[in-house]
Amino acid sequence: MVGLVIRTTGSWYKVLPTSEYESASNPCCGQSLVNCRLRGNYRLRGNKQTNPVAVGDQVEYLLQDDGTGVISEVRDRRNYIVRKATKLSKQTHVIAANLDRLCIVATLGFPRTSTGFIDRLLVTAEAYHIPACIIFNKCDLYEETLWEIHNQLKAIYQSASYPVMAVSALKGDGIEEVRQAIAGQTVLFSGHSGVGKSALLNAIAPGLDLRVGEVSEWSMKGRHTTTFAEMFPLMLPGTASARPTFLIDTPGIKEFGMVDFSLGELSHFFPEMRRVLHDCHFANCTHRHEPHCAVKQAVDDGLISTERYNNYLAIYDQIENGNETR
């Protein structure tokens, strides 16, 4: 049997049979989920991931007499988003696999999302060839100053070829734009706790009814409401796509630790830097202190934002010093 992993809960995985979601007009209706475990010796194959099976994986499994399944193989992944495991520094954690798009959900103060965090996710998406966009939620709370900051960030990221959207999950502003942009795709929504990922998904797909938390007034930080990564296959209302859309909700990320990046390739994952790299005088230019550096010149000319360049330098230093988490 072949199926799609749509939920991970520790040692158990909920798998949707491929035939179920490929033939159903609405894959949320009548689906026959199979509770699966991972074959015992699978973890002994030199795998350094804390979760060898992730949401979005295509798996092969054997049905047991009691109706459960045993996963015997994880099929090759097209791509995935991975980070350092929070408590096991030498291991990694796959957030989700086989993605068509990464939606980074951010806010400008409730709690505020740093551009450093956004850029770490964007660099990882670039490395695994995953198109990404940035969704600034809670725009109903903006006053004039925050709109100015939003417009500045929008200009920075659009100049780097990333779509930027402003939405209010609470009031519904901008939701239709997001819905049309992701219809028919497998989409991961990721960001800090408290930015409103679950509320945004509820607005995009009425009827999901995901649990929504509140932001602490004392710390201005969010509380986890999503405990496990979970995928929701559904037909989005009001879109022209004939394919199901697969929305992935994940627990909020406090820190995003990057893994397996070399210093020489880092600049290639900043699209605005990638455009001018061939003009650097030195082939191995680090874009920090070398003369005749096209990247530094582009920063001076205003073609590359100082904010993004400083984030590049920060990530470079942390990789160089063996500390890739922030």
C-alpha positions in Angstrom: 0.0 0.0 0.0 1.1 3.6 -0.7 -0.1 6.6 1.1 0.6 10.2 2.2 1.6 11.0 5.7 -0.8 13.7 6.9 -0.1 13.7 10.7 2.8 12.7 12.9 2.2 12.0 16.6 5.3 10.7 18.1 5.6 7.0 17.2 2.4 6.9 15.2 1.6 8.3 11.8 -1.7 8.9 10.1 -1.5 7.9 6.5 -4.1 8.8 3.7 -4.1 6.1 1.0 -3.1 7.5 -2.3 -6.2 6.1 -4.0 -8.4 8.0 -1.5 -7.2 11.5 -2.2 -6.5 11.0 -5.9 -10.1 9.8 -6.7 -12.1 11.9 -4.2 -13.7 15.2 -5.3 -13.3 16.4 -1.7 -10.5 14.5 0.0 -11.6 15.8 3.4 -14.8 13.7 3.1 -14.9 10.0 3.6 -11.2 9.5 3.9 -9.9 6.3 5.4 -6.9 7.1 7.4 -4.6 4.3 8.5 -2.7 4.5 11.8 0.8 3.4 11.0 4.0 2.7 12.9 7.6 2.7 11.6 9.3 -0.7 11.0 11.7 -1.1 13.9 14.9 -1.5 11.9 14.3 1.6 9.8 15.9 3.9 12.4 19.1 1.9 12.3 20.0 3.0 8.7 22.3 5.8 9.8 19.5 8.3 9.8 20.4 11.4 11.9 16.9 12.9 11.7 14.7 12.9 14.9 11.8 12.1 12.6 12.6 9.8 9.7 9.0 10.1 8.6 7.5 13.6 8.1 4.2 15.1 7.1 4.1 15.2 3.3 6.1 12.0 2.9 4.9 9.3 0.4 5.3 6.0 2.2 4.9 2.3 1.5 3.2 0.3 4.3 1.8 -3.1 5.1 -1.7 -3.5 6.5 -1.9 -5.6 9.7 -4.8 -7.8 10.8 -5.9 -5.2 13.3 -6.3 -2.5 10.6 -3.1 -0.6 11.5 -0.1 -0.4 9.2 3.7 -0.8 9.3 5.7 1.7 7.2 8.4 -0.2 5.4 9.8 2.5 3.1 9.8 6.3 2.7 9.9 7.2 -0.9 12.5 9.7 -2.2 11.6 13.3 -1.3 11.3 16.0 -3.9 12.4 18.5 -1.3 11.9 19.3 2.4 12.3 22.0 5.0 14.8 20.9 7.7 16.3 22.5 10.8 18.5 21.6 13.8 16.7 19.6 16.5 16.1 21.9 19.4 17.6 19.6 22.1 19.8 17.3 20.0 22.4 19.5 18.4 23.8 16.8 16.2 20.5 15.7 14.8 18.0 17.4 12.4 14.2 17.7 12.3 12.3 17.6 9.0 9.4 20.0 9.3 7.6 18.8 6.1 8.4 17.2 2.8 7.4 17.4 -0.9 6.3 21.0 -0.9 5.1 23.3 -3.7 5.4 26.5 -1.5 6.5 27.8 1.9 4.4 30.5 3.4 6.3 32.3 6.2 3.7 33.8 8.5 5.1 36.9 10.3 3.9 39.8 12.3 5.2 43.3 13.1 4.8 43.4 16.8 2.3 40.9 18.1 4.9 39.2 18.6 7.3 40.8 16.2 9.1 38.6 13.7 12.7 39.5 13.0 14.0 39.7 9.4 16.9 37.4 10.6 14.3 34.6 11.3 12.6 35.3 8.0 15.9 35.1 6.0 16.9 31.9 7.6 13.7 30.2 6.4 14.1 31.8 3.0 17.7 30.6 2.6 16.6 27.1 3.5 13.8 27.2 1.0 16.2 28.4 -1.7 18.6 25.6 -0.9 15.9 23.0 -1.5 14.2 24.8 -4.5 11.0 25.6 -2.7 9.2 28.8 -3.8 8.5 31.0 -0.8 6.3 33.9 0.1 5.9 36.1 3.2 2.5 36.7 4.8 2.3 39.5 7.4 -0.7 38.7 9.5 -2.6 41.0 12.0 -2.5 44.0 9.7 -5.8 45.1 11.4 -3.6 46.1 14.3 -1.3 48.4 12.3 -1.1 52.1 12.8 0.7 54.5 10.6 4.3 53.6 11.8 3.8 49.9 11.4 2.4 50.4 7.9 5.5 52.4 7.0 7.7 49.5 8.3 5.5 47.0 6.5 5.9 48.9 3.2 9.7 49.1 3.7 10.0 45.3 4.3 7.6 44.6 1.4 9.9 46.6 -0.9 13.0 44.8 0.3 11.6 41.3 -0.2 9.8 42.0 -3.4 13.1 43.3 -4.8 14.5 39.9 -3.9 11.6 38.3 -5.9 9.5 37.2 -3.0 5.8 37.8 -2.9 4.6 39.7 0.2 1.0 39.8 1.4 -0.7 41.7 4.2 -3.6 39.9 5.8 -5.9 40.0 8.8 -7.0 36.5 9.7 -9.4 38.1 12.2 -11.2 40.4 9.8 -10.6 38.5 6.5 -8.5 41.2 4.8 -6.2 39.8 2.1 -7.4 36.2 2.6 -8.7 35.8 -0.9 -5.3 36.8 -2.4 -3.6 34.0 -0.3 -6.3 31.5 -1.2 -5.9 32.1 -4.9 -2.1 32.0 -4.7 -1.9 28.6 -3.1 -4.8 26.7 -4.6 -3.9 23.2 -5.8 -0.6 23.2 -4.1 1.1 21.5 -1.1 1.8 24.5 1.2 3.7 24.7 4.5 2.8 27.5 6.9 5.6 28.2 9.3 6.5 31.0 11.8 6.8 31.8 15.5 4.1 30.9 18.0 1.5 33.6 18.2 1.7 34.9 14.6 -1.6 33.4 13.8 -0.9 30.4 11.6 -3.9 28.4 12.7 -6.2 31.4 12.6 -5.0 32.1 9.1 -5.7 28.5 8.0 -9.2 28.8 9.5 -9.8 31.9 7.4 -8.4 30.3 4.2 -10.4 27.1 4.6 -13.6 27.7 6.6 -14.6 24.6 8.5 -11.1 23.5 9.6 -11.8 24.9 13.1 -8.2 24.7 14.3 -7.5 25.7 17.9 -6.3 29.3 18.2 -4.2 30.6 21.1 -3.5 34.0 22.5 -0.4 36.1 22.8 0.9 36.8 26.3 0.5 40.4 27.2 3.5 40.2 29.5 6.0 38.5 27.1 4.4 39.4 23.8 5.1 35.8 22.8 2.7 33.3 21.5 1.7 30.0 23.1 1.8 26.7 21.2 -1.7 25.7 20.0 -0.5 23.2 17.3 1.2 20.3 19.0 2.0 18.1 16.0 2.6 18.9 12.3 -0.6 18.1 10.4 -1.7 18.3 6.7 -5.2 19.1 5.7 -6.2 17.9 2.2 -9.2 19.9 0.9 -10.8 21.7 -2.1 -10.5 25.4 -1.5 -13.7 27.3 -2.1 -13.8 30.0 -4.8 -10.7 28.8 -6.7 -10.4 27.5 -10.2 -8.0 24.6 -9.2 -9.4 21.1 -9.9 -6.6 19.7 -7.7 -6.9 19.4 -3.9 -4.9 21.8 -1.8 -2.8 20.4 1.0 -2.4 22.9 3.9 0.3 22.0 6.5 0.0 23.5 10.0 3.1 23.2 12.2 4.0 24.0 15.8 5.5 27.5 16.2 9.2 27.7 15.8 11.2 29.7 18.5 14.5 29.4 16.8 15.4 28.1 13.3 18.7 26.3 13.3 20.1 25.9 9.8 22.0 22.7 8.9 24.4 21.5 6.2 25.3 24.9 4.7 28.7 25.7 3.4 30.2 29.2 3.5 30.9 29.3 -0.2 27.3 28.6 -1.2 25.4 30.8 1.2 25.4 33.9 -1.0 23.8 31.8 -3.8 20.7 31.5 -1.7 20.1 35.3 -1.6 18.5 35.9 -5.0 19.5 39.6 -5.2 23.1 38.6 -4.5 23.0 35.7 -6.9 22.3 38.2 -9.7 25.7 40.0 -9.3 28.0 37.3 -8.1 29.7 36.8 -11.5 30.8 40.4 -11.3 33.0 39.9 -8.2 36.7 40.2 -8.9 37.5 37.1 -6.9 35.8 33.7 -7.6 35.9 32.8 -3.9 34.7 36.2 -2.7 33.0 36.1 0.7 31.4 39.5 0.1 32.7 40.7 3.5 36.1 42.4 3.1 37.4 41.7 -0.4 38.1 44.6 -2.8 36.0 44.9 -6.1 33.1 43.0 -4.6 30.0 43.3 -6.7 27.7 42.5 -3.8 29.1 45.2 -1.5 28.9 47.6 -4.4 25.2 46.7 -4.9 24.6 47.4 -1.3 26.2 50.8 -1.6 24.2 51.5 -4.7 20.9 50.6 -2.9 20.3 47.5 -5.2 20.7 45.1 -2.2 19.1 46.1 1.1 21.4 46.7 4.0 19.0 44.7 6.2 19.4 41.6 4.0 23.1 42.0 3.7 23.6 42.3 7.4 21.5 39.1 7.9 23.8 37.4 5.4 26.8 38.5 7.4 25.2 37.2 10.6 24.4 33.8 9.1 27.9 33.6 7.6 29.6 34.3 11.0 27.4 31.8 12.8 28.1 29.0 10.2 31.8 29.9 10.4 31.7 29.6 14.2 29.6 26.4 14.2 26.6 28.1 15.7 23.8 28.2 13.1 20.9 28.9 15.4 19.1 32.2 16.1 
